[in-house]
Amino acid sequence: MKISVIVPIYNVANYLRTCVDSILASTFTDFELVLIDDGSTDSSGSICDEYASRDSRVNVIHQENKGMSIARNLGIKKSAGKYISFVDADDVIAPSMLQQLIYALESGPNYDFSMARALTFYDDDTVQWDAVAVNDPEIVEYSQQMYMSYLFRGNQFGYPVVWSKLFKRDFIGDARFKSIDAEDIEWQTRMCVNMKKAVMVEQELYGYRVRHDSITHENGGVNRATVCRLNTFLMCLNDLPKEYTNYRSWCLLYTYKMMLNTRYNARNTEFYPEVQARNSFIYGETIDELKRCELKWPVKAALYVFYHQPWLYTVIYSAYAKYYSATHN
């Protein structure tokens, strides 16, 4: 078995068939599809069983609801592929994604994982994939430093994700996801400490569905999960060895941006007191390192001022949001 595709599933019956069909339509066929029904209360579980009954590549595991991280961990344990790919149950993949990812991953001896770009689509939109020759994709090599920069210095989805990638099982080893919010970036931070190289296929091969009813987008993006993520970014910092001063500086910058943005978005919500408390704890744990880290002093000064003067951050952020809206609509 070459590839194991792991899909954690919880109450996504409206989207599950589209997701599974996209995977089973892959041009690369030497794979198993591991569907982890994480205690769904809708018809998701029966849909999984239906696919397993008619396609031998589909394996279904039912468990009580334990969350995304535990479901992914179980998928890793129960799967048999040399390579592992994660797909979210409301997303889709291009027919050539697995084939292009494995081609890129095996094109060099020291690549730990390959990845592709993603496109965003909304609810029931139909995704149109661009056709590119599978045996000649445009690929870009990522060093550890490049990928760590990708983790902490900007990503179109807010924080990097584990889907749209193909990992060597030997590279994953015993590393497992923690039951926390934003588990993707914390897991990848630990993985990056040991990585050698990765490779990017410069094509959109993964379809990320934006659901207005999802936890990420409910209540304007402020919810229990976004509050809990603040602690996750502190965990990322603690995952990095002390001698990784450059990476730790980037992680600090990312952490403070998340603190400021979360406080801004939560300012008129019930979560504001808890956000303030969490920010205060993180600030106490990190301020000494922020002062001496490798970030340029104007950046450090701005983070310090914005943290202590929320009104100033609100003014500047609000002005930027209005400008961005006016220039992108």
C-alpha positions as CSV (number, residue, x, y, z in Angstrom):
1,M,0.0,0.0,0.0
2,K,1.5,3.3,-1.1
3,I,-0.7,6.0,0.3
4,S,-3.2,6.2,3.2
5,V,-5.7,9.0,3.0
6,I,-7.1,9.8,6.4
7,V,-10.4,11.6,6.7
8,P,-11.8,12.5,10.2
9,I,-15.6,12.8,10.1
10,Y,-18.1,14.4,12.4
11,N,-21.6,15.4,11.2
12,V,-20.8,16.4,7.6
13,A,-23.4,14.4,5.8
14,N,-24.2,17.3,3.4
15,Y,-20.6,17.4,2.1
16,L,-19.2,13.9,2.7
17,R,-20.1,12.3,-0.6
18,T,-18.5,15.1,-2.6
19,C,-15.3,14.7,-0.5
20,V,-15.1,10.9,-0.8
21,D,-16.0,10.9,-4.5
22,S,-13.2,13.3,-5.2
23,I,-10.7,11.1,-3.4
24,L,-11.9,7.9,-5.1
25,A,-11.6,9.6,-8.5
26,S,-7.9,10.0,-8.0
27,T,-5.7,9.2,-11.0
28,F,-3.3,7.5,-8.6
29,T,-5.0,4.3,-7.4
30,D,-2.6,2.6,-5.0
31,F,-4.2,4.0,-1.9
32,E,-6.5,3.2,1.0
33,L,-9.1,5.6,2.2
34,V,-9.5,5.5,6.0
35,L,-12.7,7.2,7.1
36,I,-12.9,7.9,10.9
37,D,-16.5,8.4,12.0
38,D,-15.9,10.4,15.1
39,G,-19.3,9.7,16.8
40,S,-21.4,11.4,14.2
41,T,-25.1,11.9,15.1
42,D,-26.3,12.5,11.5
43,S,-26.1,10.0,8.6
44,S,-22.3,10.4,8.1
45,G,-21.6,7.0,9.6
46,S,-24.0,5.2,7.3
47,I,-22.6,7.0,4.3
48,C,-19.1,5.8,5.2
49,D,-20.4,2.2,5.5
50,E,-22.1,2.5,2.1
51,Y,-18.8,3.5,0.4
52,A,-16.9,0.7,2.2
53,S,-19.5,-1.9,1.0
54,R,-18.8,-1.0,-2.7
55,D,-15.1,-0.1,-2.8
56,S,-12.4,-2.3,-1.2
57,R,-10.1,0.7,-0.8
58,V,-12.4,2.2,1.8
59,N,-11.9,1.3,5.4
60,V,-14.3,2.7,8.0
61,I,-13.7,3.1,11.8
62,H,-16.5,4.2,14.1
63,Q,-15.6,5.6,17.5
64,E,-17.3,7.8,20.2
65,N,-16.8,11.5,19.6
66,K,-13.3,12.3,20.8
67,G,-12.3,15.2,18.5
68,M,-10.3,15.8,15.3
69,S,-6.9,15.1,16.9
70,I,-7.8,11.7,18.3
71,A,-9.5,10.7,15.0
72,R,-6.4,11.6,13.0
73,N,-4.2,9.7,15.5
74,L,-6.4,6.6,15.2
75,G,-6.2,6.9,11.4
76,I,-2.4,7.0,11.6
77,K,-2.4,3.9,13.8
78,K,-4.8,1.9,11.7
79,S,-3.5,2.8,8.3
80,A,-0.8,0.9,6.4
81,G,0.5,3.2,3.7
82,K,4.1,4.2,3.2
83,Y,2.8,7.8,2.9
84,I,0.0,9.6,4.7
85,S,-2.3,12.4,3.6
86,F,-5.0,14.1,5.6
87,V,-8.2,15.4,4.0
88,D,-11.0,17.3,5.9
89,A,-14.4,15.7,5.3
90,D,-16.0,18.9,3.9
91,D,-13.2,19.6,1.4
92,V,-12.3,18.1,-2.0
93,I,-9.1,17.2,-3.8
94,A,-8.1,17.4,-7.5
95,P,-8.0,14.1,-9.4
96,S,-4.3,14.4,-9.8
97,M,-3.4,15.6,-6.3
98,L,-2.1,12.3,-4.9
99,Q,-0.2,11.5,-8.1
100,Q,1.5,14.9,-8.2
101,L,2.3,14.8,-4.5
102,I,3.9,11.4,-4.7
103,Y,5.8,12.3,-7.8
104,A,7.2,15.4,-6.1
105,L,8.0,13.6,-2.9
106,E,9.9,10.9,-4.7
107,S,11.8,13.3,-6.9
108,G,14.4,13.9,-4.3
109,P,16.0,11.6,-1.7
110,N,15.7,13.9,1.3
111,Y,12.2,15.2,1.2
112,D,10.1,14.5,4.3
113,F,6.8,15.6,2.8
114,S,5.3,17.2,-0.3
115,M,2.6,19.8,-0.5
116,A,0.3,21.6,-2.9
117,R,-1.4,24.9,-3.0
118,A,-5.1,25.2,-2.1
119,L,-8.0,27.1,-3.5
120,T,-11.0,28.4,-1.5
121,F,-14.6,27.8,-2.5
122,Y,-17.8,28.5,-0.7
123,D,-20.5,26.0,0.5
124,D,-22.0,24.4,-2.6
125,D,-19.8,26.0,-5.3
126,T,-18.3,23.7,-7.9
127,V,-14.5,23.5,-8.1
128,Q,-12.8,23.7,-11.5
129,W,-9.3,22.2,-11.6
130,D,-6.6,23.4,-13.9
131,A,-5.0,20.6,-16.0
132,V,-1.3,20.2,-15.7
133,A,1.0,17.4,-16.8
134,V,1.5,15.1,-13.8
135,N,5.0,14.1,-14.8
136,D,6.2,17.7,-15.2
137,P,4.7,19.8,-12.4
138,E,6.4,23.0,-11.2
139,I,8.0,22.2,-7.9
140,V,9.9,24.3,-5.3
141,E,12.2,22.9,-2.6
142,Y,11.6,24.1,1.0
143,S,14.4,24.1,3.5
144,Q,13.6,23.9,7.2
145,Q,14.1,27.6,7.5
146,M,11.7,28.3,4.6
147,Y,9.0,26.1,6.0
148,M,9.3,27.5,9.5
149,S,8.9,30.9,7.9
150,Y,5.8,29.6,6.2
151,L,4.5,28.4,9.5
152,F,4.9,31.7,11.4
153,R,5.1,34.5,8.9
154,G,1.9,34.4,7.0
155,N,-0.6,32.0,5.4
156,Q,-3.9,32.6,3.6
157,F,-5.8,30.5,6.1
158,G,-4.6,32.1,9.2
159,Y,-2.4,29.3,10.3
160,P,-0.9,26.4,8.3
161,V,-2.8,23.2,8.0
162,V,-1.9,19.5,7.5
163,W,-4.2,18.8,4.6
164,S,-2.9,19.3,1.0
165,K,0.2,17.5,2.0
166,L,1.7,14.0,1.7
167,F,4.0,12.9,4.6
168,K,6.4,10.0,4.8
169,R,5.2,7.7,7.5
170,D,8.8,7.3,8.7
171,F,9.0,11.1,9.1
172,I,5.8,11.2,11.2
173,G,7.1,8.3,13.4
174,D,5.5,8.4,16.8
175,A,4.4,12.1,16.6
176,R,0.7,12.4,17.3
177,F,-1.7,15.3,17.4
178,K,-2.6,16.9,20.8
179,S,-6.2,17.4,21.7
180,I,-6.1,21.2,21.4
181,D,-7.3,23.9,19.1
182,A,-5.1,24.8,16.1
183,E,-3.5,21.3,16.5
184,D,-2.2,21.6,13.0
185,I,0.4,24.2,13.6
186,E,1.5,22.8,17.0
187,W,2.0,19.3,15.5
188,Q,3.9,20.8,12.5
189,T,6.1,22.9,14.8
190,R,7.3,19.7,16.5
191,M,7.7,18.0,13.1
192,C,9.7,20.9,11.7
193,V,12.4,20.5,14.4
194,N,13.4,17.2,12.8
195,M,12.7,18.0,9.1
196,K,15.3,18.1,6.4
197,K,13.5,19.3,3.3
198,A,10.0,19.5,1.8
199,V,8.8,20.2,-1.7
200,M,5.9,22.3,-3.0
201,V,3.9,21.6,-6.1
202,E,3.0,25.0,-7.4
203,Q,-0.5,24.3,-8.3
204,E,-3.9,24.5,-6.6
205,L,-4.8,20.8,-6.0
206,Y,-6.8,21.0,-2.7
207,G,-10.2,22.6,-2.4
208,Y,-10.8,24.2,1.0
209,R,-14.6,24.7,1.6
210,V,-15.6,27.8,3.6
211,R,-18.7,26.9,5.5
212,H,-20.6,29.8,7.2
213,D,-21.9,27.3,9.8
214,S,-18.4,26.0,10.7
215,I,-16.8,26.7,14.0
216,T,-14.1,28.8,12.3
217,H,-16.5,31.3,10.9
218,E,-19.4,31.4,13.4
219,N,-20.1,34.6,15.3
220,G,-17.7,36.5,13.1
221,G,-14.8,34.2,13.8
222,V,-14.9,34.6,17.6
223,N,-15.7,31.5,19.6
224,R,-14.4,29.1,22.2
225,A,-11.9,27.6,19.8
226,T,-10.3,30.9,18.8
227,V,-9.9,31.8,22.5
228,C,-8.3,28.4,23.3
229,R,-5.9,28.8,20.3
230,L,-4.0,31.5,22.2
231,N,-2.5,28.9,24.5
232,T,-1.7,26.7,21.5
233,F,0.7,29.3,20.1
234,L,2.5,29.5,23.4
235,M,2.8,25.7,23.1
236,C,4.4,26.1,19.7
237,L,7.0,28.4,21.2
238,N,7.7,25.9,23.9
239,D,8.1,23.2,21.2
240,L,11.1,25.0,19.7
241,P,14.6,24.4,21.2
242,K,16.1,27.5,22.9
243,E,18.9,27.6,20.4
244,Y,16.4,28.1,17.5
245,T,16.5,31.8,18.2
246,N,15.4,32.8,14.7
247,Y,12.4,30.5,14.6
248,R,11.4,31.4,18.1
249,S,11.5,35.1,17.1
250,W,9.1,34.4,14.2
251,C,6.9,32.3,16.6
252,L,6.8,35.2,19.1
253,L,5.7,37.6,16.3
254,Y,3.0,35.2,15.3
255,T,1.9,34.8,18.9
256,Y,1.6,38.5,19.6
257,K,-0.3,39.1,16.3
258,M,-2.8,36.4,17.4
259,M,-3.1,38.0,20.8
260,L,-3.8,41.4,19.4
261,N,-6.2,40.2,16.7
262,T,-8.1,37.9,19.0
263,R,-8.5,40.7,21.6
264,Y,-9.7,43.1,18.8
265,N,-12.3,40.6,17.5
266,A,-13.5,39.7,20.9
267,R,-13.9,43.3,22.3
268,N,-17.7,43.3,22.1
269,T,-18.3,39.6,22.9
270,E,-18.7,37.5,26.0
271,F,-15.2,36.1,25.5
272,Y,-13.3,39.4,26.0
273,P,-12.5,38.8,29.8
274,E,-11.1,35.4,29.1
275,V,-9.1,36.7,26.1
276,Q,-7.6,39.4,28.4
277,A,-6.7,36.8,31.0
278,R,-5.0,34.5,28.5
279,N,-3.2,37.3,26.9
280,S,-2.0,38.5,30.2
281,F,-0.6,35.1,31.1
282,I,1.1,34.7,27.7
283,Y,2.6,38.2,27.9
284,G,4.1,37.4,31.3
285,E,5.6,34.2,29.9
286,T,7.1,35.8,26.8
287,I,7.8,39.5,27.3
288,D,11.4,39.0,28.5
289,E,12.2,36.9,25.4
290,L,10.4,39.4,23.2
291,K,12.7,42.2,24.4
292,R,15.9,40.3,23.5
293,C,14.7,38.3,20.5
294,E,16.0,38.8,16.9
295,L,13.0,40.8,15.7
296,K,13.8,44.4,14.7
297,W,13.3,46.9,17.4
298,P,10.5,48.9,15.6
299,V,8.5,45.6,15.4
300,K,9.1,44.8,19.0
301,A,8.2,48.4,20.0
302,A,5.0,48.2,18.0
303,L,3.9,44.9,19.6
304,Y,4.6,46.3,23.0
305,V,2.7,49.5,22.4
306,F,-0.2,47.8,20.8
307,Y,-0.5,45.3,23.7
308,H,-0.6,48.1,26.3
309,Q,-2.7,50.5,24.2
310,P,-5.7,48.5,22.9
311,W,-7.4,51.7,21.7
312,L,-4.5,52.5,19.3
313,Y,-4.6,49.0,17.8
314,T,-8.3,49.3,17.4
315,V,-8.0,52.6,15.5
316,I,-5.2,51.4,13.2
317,Y,-6.8,48.0,12.6
318,S,-10.2,49.5,11.9
319,A,-8.7,51.9,9.4
320,Y,-6.8,49.1,7.7
321,A,-10.0,47.0,7.5
322,K,-11.9,49.8,5.8
323,Y,-9.1,50.4,3.4
324,Y,-8.8,46.7,2.5
325,S,-12.6,46.4,2.0
326,A,-12.7,49.4,-0.2
327,T,-9.8,48.3,-2.4
328,H,-10.8,44.6,-2.7
329,N,-14.5,45.0,-3.5
